Each structure stands twice: as structure tokens, then as C-alpha cells.
Amino acid sequence: MSVNSHKSAPALRLPGGLDWPALVQRDRKDDSERAYRVLVADLVGLTSGVDGAPDASEFATHLALRGAAFHDCRRASSAELSALLEQSLPAGLHFFYQPNLSREDELLAVTAQGQFDAVMVAATVIPAQARFCEGAVRIGAGTGNMGSDSWGGAEGARAEGASTAPLMNTPSFNSRATAQMLFKALLRIRPNLDVDELYERVQARTFDTGKNLGDFPTEKLEGQRIGVLGFGNIGREVAKLARAFGMRVAVYARPSQQRWVESEGFEYCASVIDAAYAADVLTPHLGLGPMTAEGFANAGIVNAQVLSVLAPDAVLINYDRGELVDVAALNDALSSKHLAFAAIDADVFLSGEDQSCSGPLVPYLALLDRHADRLQLLPHAAADTDHRSRCAGARQAADQLIAAICYRCVANLKGETPAGYENLGAHTLPGVGSVGADAIAALAGNSVVLADLREQVEVLTRWLGAVDAPAGDSELVRHGIEAANRITTQLATLGLLGPARDL
């Protein structure tokens, strides 16, 4: 089935994804005689298939439904891949799957001359010299690893007269996975009940509940303060989980987000210092920010001053980008015992015969000798190891590339809209991130839910109108509280709670 037969393709739409049935009704703008080559340089599925390798069948099936071809090149060397690219291919879109490409020399061997038209990756770093005339999608939120000059580097900052290749991402697909993994790290040490020792003593029959419980005082998370730096998709998910644990949530965000932070019941902080002040837990979710002459704007934003204002015995969890923390300041805070524990999740790569390390996790490795018992280092696994999130993000990435190539439509774009493209705006999963026109349209198109919401609002209004009456109607009170619960639940299910983006 050729990609040129999209008009008859199944009306498949991903949750929170592009409106594919509407998209394929547009006029095609690609070359019907051309074979477009797309490099997939990261895993698109993480559970094992029948061959014991990570299963890519879900992604391959999705491409078939879209009319695109899937070429499994997992076992191909760079030379074999180059030879394959030189072969004549039928017109349409061809996705070449080679997730083992990782080192710069491997990538440039098959991309420096523009052998591929587009690329989709997750963690793989795309060097500046790699050429992709039709653009790229990063599976995930940040684009710090997308360094190609084809779209102007990690922020899609295309210079005047440069290539119009768009840079896109797939925000929200791994936001909840990241937030949950962050709490996995936090719950390892807070509340600080030593369950391992308790278990061992129970096994050894040496624990008496009546006599020994007093030896294990602990503190619950409820009431503790967590400073969340950033109110993007992941930051907001962390804030919501923290509230579920009864924590006091302080959020540092842009001034334009203050109304949305406060509307969800969180404390708004105008500076990083304000959010960190007296916080028992600090977690950044700001991304690297734009590149400046001195480097990324947010590099080292968690510095000595920020760490010094945390509550004694605080916890730092950085599951965003390794560069956000000043490693020397972290060492000092751990050495002074002002900081009780730190968990860092950042990229690390091995190369050469000596398997030398590179990547933003490397500076932290030097701290292990001194702080191994209070420092947990992960290889940027929190956001990228959930199979369903990776599959959904990969499908969305493929859709965005097909839309860009075939219809000159871009979604989740980084930077300004390139000439000749139409910007479809942000597309995220329901309930993750900001509320957009797609969520409003879904509500407007569901007459049953809309009628129920209106009925519940009327009940809530009657209760609120009578709540200060001398003799309250207990049945009305019960119905009013039930209505409030139902309204909140319905709005959350529909993805209508959160910041509102431009509608």
C-alpha cells in the first residue's frame, strides 16, 4: 500500500494526536514520484518480541496503516545501510529502522550527505553536520539532543536564508512516566522508615511491636514542601502527584503561568530561590533553555545559593537534564550534610575500545566515591523506559513527519514556523499539559457528557445559593458535594483541567 493512497487509509487517530481523517482530506504537497527516506535512530518499542529483541511490530503496523513502508535495519552495519540507501525505491515514505546508531561517526557516515530526508529519535544526539531536508521529530519533550543545522540546532532557530526543515517533538507522552519514576526515587528515602531492617528483624523474630516501634520514628510526606521548577507537562504532573501525597507544592514558572498555577491550588513563586526556600524536596523541570554565548540558558540554575536555602536534610531529584545542576555546589551540599540525598537521571554514552564515557551524567560520576550512599545516578532512563509511552510517542512522531512531508503541516513545532508550512499547534495527551481547542471540541461533540455537566452545575449552583441559609437542606448539601466531585472528575477525564493555551 503506497503512502500516496492516504485518501482511503483507515480513520486512525491517536489519543491527543493529529486529526488524521481531517488531515488526509487536504491537498498533497509532496512529490508523488519521489521516495522519501526517514531514519528512525532509536527504539520504538521496549518489550521483547518473539526473537528476544525489543519489539517494533506495533510501530511497523502503524506505518502500514498510514501507507508507509518499514525497513528493519537493526542488524545492518553503516556500510550495509549506505548500500541499501543507494538502491532504487518505490515512490512514497520509507522508514529505515536502525536504533543502534548512536555515536557521531556512525550517524555522520549515513547522514552527512543528506542520505535521509528526515529523522526521528529519542535520546540519540544528532550532530550539527547531519543533513535532513524535510525535518525531524524528537520522541519526548526536550530537543537538546537535536543539534543538526538543518533546522537551526536544538531550539529550531533557523537563520534567515537557511534550510526550512522543521524541528518537532512529542510532548506529554512520557510526562506521567517521568513523574512516577521521580516519586519512585523519592519514596525510596521519604518517608524514611527503614522497611528493610524491619523486615529482617521480623524474619529473625527479634521485633516486638509493643517494645520496639519507638526505635523507628519517621515523617510522612504530607505537609512537606516540594519546590517544582517549571510548569510544563512534566512539572505539572509532578505537582499533581505531590498534592495527592498531601505535600505543599510551590511552583516556579513564568509570570504568564501564575494564574494557571494558582488556579490549580499550587503556590506560585516568581523566582527559583522562592520555590526552593525551606523546601524539603526540590525538582527542576525547566529543560536546557535556549542556547546563548555562554551555553544553555538554564545550565547550572540549581546552584549553591539555591541549594543553601533548602530545608535541612532536603532531597534533590533532577530527572530533567543533568546540566541544570551545578555539580560542584551539589558536592558541597552533600559534604556538609545540608542535602540528605540526590537522584540524577541524565544521558551517558560509551564509545571507543576503552568504552570511555561522555554525556551530562559524567561530571556526577566523580562524586560517587564520596557520596555513593546518598547519590543515585541513572542513565536518563526515567522518561524513556515505559513501553506504552515509547510506542505512543513513536507513532505520534511518525504521524508528524508524514504530515510535514506530505501536507506541509507541522505540530508541536520548535521555533518559528518555516516558510511554506502551516502550524497545527500543540497536540498532547488528554489531561497532560495545557487545554487546547481539541479538548473543547471533544466536549462540544459529546452531547451526553455535556448534558450531564450542565445538570451537575445546576445542582452545585442551587447548593451554593442556599449554603448560607439558616436551616440547610442536608439532601441538597449531599447532592451539591456529589455534583462538585462529578464535575471535577468529568473535566479531568476530558482533559479540561490545566492551563489553557491559545484557543
N, C-alpha and C positions, 0 to 999 in steps of 0.2 A: 504494500500500500504506500503510495507516494505521499509525501507531505503536501504536494500540490492538490490533494483531494480533500483538504480540510473542510470543504463545504458539506461533505457527507459524514464527517467524523462524529463520533458519539458526543452527546452534550455533557461531557465530563467536567465538573467544576470542583476544585479543591476547597475545603473549608477555609474561608478567609482569602482564597486565591482570586485569580483573574476570572472575570465573567467570560468564560471561553465561548459559549454559544453566541454571545453578542460580538465578541472579538472576531470570530470567523465569518461574520456577515460583512466585514469591511472589505474594501478592495485590497488585493495583494500588491505589495510594493517591492517584492524580491524578484530576482531574475529567474524565470521559470526554466531556463536552460542550464542553470548553474548548480553544481554540487557544493553545498556549504559544509565545512568541516568544523566540528565543535570538539574541543579537548575536555574530557572530564578527568581531572587530575587529583581526585580524592575519592574516598569510599562513598558510595551512595546507599549502602546498607551495612549493618554491623553484625547481625546474627549470621550464623554459619548455614550454608546451603548443603545440599547432598554431597558436594565434593569437599566439604570441610572448610571452604573458603567463605569470606563474607559474601552474603547473597545479594546479587544485583538484579534478580529477576523482577522484583516489583518495579524498579526503575525502567527496565527494558520493556516490560508490558505497557507502562505508561507512555513511553515513546512510541510504541506501536499504535496505541490508540490515537496519538497525535499525528500519526503518519510519518514519523521519523525513523531512521534506521539506527540500530545499536550494534556497534562493533566491539566485541570483548577482546581487548588487547592486554589483559592483565599479565600475561606471560610473555609479551613481546618485549624485546630489547629496543633501545633507542634506534639502532640500525634497522631492525625489522619494522618498527613503526614508520621510520622515514621511507622505507621501501613501499610500505602499504599506502602511504600518502601520495606517492608518485603514480599509483595506479589510477586508471580512469574509473570514475564512479557515476552512477545514475544521478540525474538532477534531483535535488531535494536536500533535506538536512540529514547529516550523518554524525552521530555522536560516537567518538572514539574513547573507550574507557580504559585508562591506564593509571590507576590510583597509586602505583608505586613510584611514579615520578615525584621526586622531592628536592633533590639537590639542584643548585643553579645550573651546573654544567649539563645535567640531564635535561632540564627544561629547555635551555637555550639551544641544545642540539636539534630540537624539533619545533622550536617556536621563533627563533631569532630572524628567520627569513619569511615570516608570515605564513608558515605552512598550515596553520589553523586560522579560521575566521573568527572564532570565539572560544571562550574558556569558562568553565565553572569549577570552582574549588571550594574547600572548607578552610583547612589550615595551611595548605601549601603556599609558600611565598612565591609570588610571581615577580620576577626581576624586571627592572626598568627596560631592558633591551628586548624583552619578549614582545612580539607583534601580533595583535588581534584586531583586525579592521572592523569587526562587527560588534565588539564589546565583550563584557564579562559579567558574571554573577558570582558573588561570594555566598556560599551556603552558610547563613548566620547573619549576625548584625554588623559587627565591625568590619572595616575593609582595610585595616592597617597592613595586611599582607599583600594587597593588590597594587604592586608598585609599577606596573607597566606604563610607559609613556604613551601608550595608545589611547588612554583615557585621562592622562594627566596625573598619574600616581594615585596614592591611597585615598584621596578625597575627591577624585574625579575632577580635578582643577584643570580643565582643558585650556591651554593657552590659545590666544587668538591665532587663527590660521592652522592650528594643529588638527589632528585626527578628531573626528566627531564620534568615535566609538564610545558608547555609554557604559558606565560602571553602575551596577545594581547590586543589591543584597537581598536577603530573605529574612527580614527581622521578625521576631516573635516565635519562630518555630522551636527554638531551643531555650526560650526565655524561662519557661517554667522548670525545665530540666536543670538549668543553671541554678535557679533559686533553690530548688530542692536539694541539690548537691551542696550548696552553701550551708544549708541548715544541717545536712549530714555532718559537715565539718564542725559546726557549732555545737551540735548535740553530743559530739564525741567528748567535749570537755565542759559543757554547760547544759543543764545543771551538773555540778561537779560531784555527783555521787559515784563512788568507786564501785561500780556494779561487778567488776571482775573480781575484786577482793572479796566482796560479799558472797559471790557465787562459790569461790574457792573455799571460804570458811564454812558455808553451808554443806558443801561436798565433804569437807573434813569433819563435819559435826562439831565445830568449835564456836558456833554462833548462837547466842541466846537473845531472842528478840527483846525480852524484858530488860536484860542487863547491858547489852552491847550497842543498841541503836544510838545511844548518845555519843558514841565514838565517831559517828559519821554525819556530822551536820552538813547541810547543803543549802543552796539557794535556788529557787526556781527562776525561770526566765521572765515570768510575769512581773511587771514593774521595772525591769531593767531597761535601760535606754540604748537604742541602736541608732547609730548615725549612718544614714544611707546617702551616699554621694551620687546624685544623678537620679532623675525620674523618668528614664526611658523605659523600654519594655521590661528589662531585667530588674532595674531598680524598683520599679513599681511592684513587680511580683514578689521581690524580697520584702518590701514594705508590707504587703498584704499578708504574707506568711508570718512576719514578725508580729503583726497585730493579732493574728489568730493565736499566737502564744501569749498574748497579753502584754507584749513589750510596748514601751513608749517609743514611738517612731519619729525621728527627726530627719527631715529630708533637705539636702542642699540641692537647689535646682535654679534654673534661670528665672529671672523675675516674671517672665511671661507665664511661667508654670505655677506661680504662687496660688492663684485661685483654684487650680485643679488639685494641687497638693492639699490645700486646706479643705476643699470640698469633700475629700475622701477621709477627712478626720486626722490627717497627719500634721505634725508641726513643720512649718516652713522655715528654713534657715537661709539667710541671704549670703552666707559665706561658709567655706569648708570648716573654718575654725568654730563657727557657731554650731554646726552639726556635730562636730567631734567633741565639743565641750562636755565633760563629765559622762561621755558615752561609755557604756560597758562593752559595746561591740561597735566596730567601725568597718564598713564595707564599701569600697568605691565601685561605681558603675558608670563611669564617665566616658570610656573609650579614650583613645590616644589624643583625640582632638586634631585640629589642622596642623600641618607641618609649618614650622617657622624657621627662621635662620638659625635658631638655637636648637632645633629639634621639634618633636611633637609638643604641642601646647600644654598637654596635661602630664607630661613626664615629670616624675618626682613631686606630684601635687600632694601626696601624703608624705610630708617632710617632718623634720624634727619638731617644729613648732606644733604641727597638727598632732603628732604622737604625744607631745608633752601635756596636752590639755585633756587627754582621755582620762577616764576614771582609773584609779589604781587597779592593777590586776586585770586590765582590759584585754580584749581579743581583737585581732585584726584579721579579716578574711578578704583577700584580694583574688577574686575569681574573674576579674576583668582582664587587664593587661599588666604584665609584670613590670613594665616601665613606670607605672603610676606611683610606685613606692620608692622612696629614697632608701636604698639598701643599707647605706652606712648609718642612717638615722634609725632604721629598723634594728640593726645590730646593737646600737647603743641602748635602745629602749628594751630589748630583750636582756642585755647585760645588766642593766640597772634593776631588772625585775619589775619595772613600771608596766611593761607589757607582759602578760602571762603566756600568751600563745599567739602564733601567727600561722595562717594557712595561705599558701600561694599556689595558684594554678596558672602556669604560663608555658609557652612553647619552648621545647628543647629539641634540637636536631643533632644527629650523629653523622659524621662524614669522614671519609678517608680511611686508610688502613688502620689508623690508630683510634678510629671512632671518636674523634675529638668532638666536643660539644659546642654548639652555638645556639643562639636564641636568647630571649629575655629572661629565661629561668637561670641562666648560667651565673650571674652575679650572686644569686641566693645560695648556690651550691657551696660557696666558701664559708657560709655561716653554719653549715651542718656540724662541723667539728665542735663548735662551741655550744650550739643550741639544738642539737638533734632531738632532744626530749621535748622541746617546746616549739618546734618548727616542722610543719608538714608541707612538703613540696609535691605538687602534681604536675604532669606534663600537658597541661591545658586539656584535660580530659572531661571536666565537668559539663561543658556545653556540648560536647561532640560525641558522647558515647551512648546516648539514648537512641535506640534503633528506630523507633517510630518517628522521632523528631528529625533524624537524619534523612529518612526516606521521604517524609513530607517536604522537608526543605529542598531536597534534590528534585522532586517533582515540580515544585514551585519554581526552582531555578531554571529548569528546562523550559517550562511554560514562558517565563520571562524572556529567555533568549529567543525562543521561536517567535514570540510577539514582536520583539525588537527587529529580528531579521526579516520576517515575512510581512509585518504590518507597520513597521516603524513606530511602534508604541512601546513606551518604557514604563515600568512600575518599580517602586522602591529605588528610585534613582539617587545616586550620589552626585552632588554638584549641579550645575545648571543644565537645563535641557538642551541637548545638541541640536543643531540646525537640522530640520527635516524630520524630527521626531515629535510625537505627541506624548505628553506626560500624563499617565493614568493615575498618578498619585501613589499614596501608600496603601499596601494591602497586607493586613496582618490577621492572625487568628482571632476569632471572636473572643472578647474578654481580655485579650492581651494588648497592651498599648492603648492608643487613643481610639476614640469612637469616630467613625467616618460615615460617609454617605451610604456605604454598602450596608452597614448595620441599621441605619434609619430605613432604608429601602426594604430590608428584610422584615422589619416590624410593620411597615405600611402594607406589605403584601400578605400579612398573616392576620386575617380578619378575626379569627377565633381568639388568638392571644391578645389582639388589640382590644376586643370587646371585654375580655376578662380584666385587663389592666384598667380600663375605664371604670368598670364596676367596682374594682378594689379601691381605686382613687376616690370614688363617690362615698364608699363606706368609710375610708380614712378621713375624708373631709367632714362627714357627719360627726364622727367621733371627736375630731379636733375642735369642731364648733361647739360641742357640748362638754368638753373635758373640764371646764371650769365651773360647770353648773353645780349648785349646792348638793343636789342629790344625783349622783352619777348613775347611769344605766349600766349595770355590770355586764349585761349581754352585749351592749354596744361597745363597751371597752374591749371585751374579748374579740369581737369582730374587727374592731379597729386595729388592735395589735396584730391579729392574723393577717389583715389586709396589708399592713406595713411590711410584714415578713414576706408575703407573697409578691408584693411589688418589687422588693429588693431582689428576691430570688429570680423573678422573671427577667428583670433588667440585666442581672449578671449573666444569666443564661444566653440572652440575646446579644451580649457584648456591648451593652449600653451604659456601663459604669466605667468611668475613667475620663481622662482629658479629651476634649473634643477638638479634633483637627479641623482645618478649613473645610466647610461643607458646601 
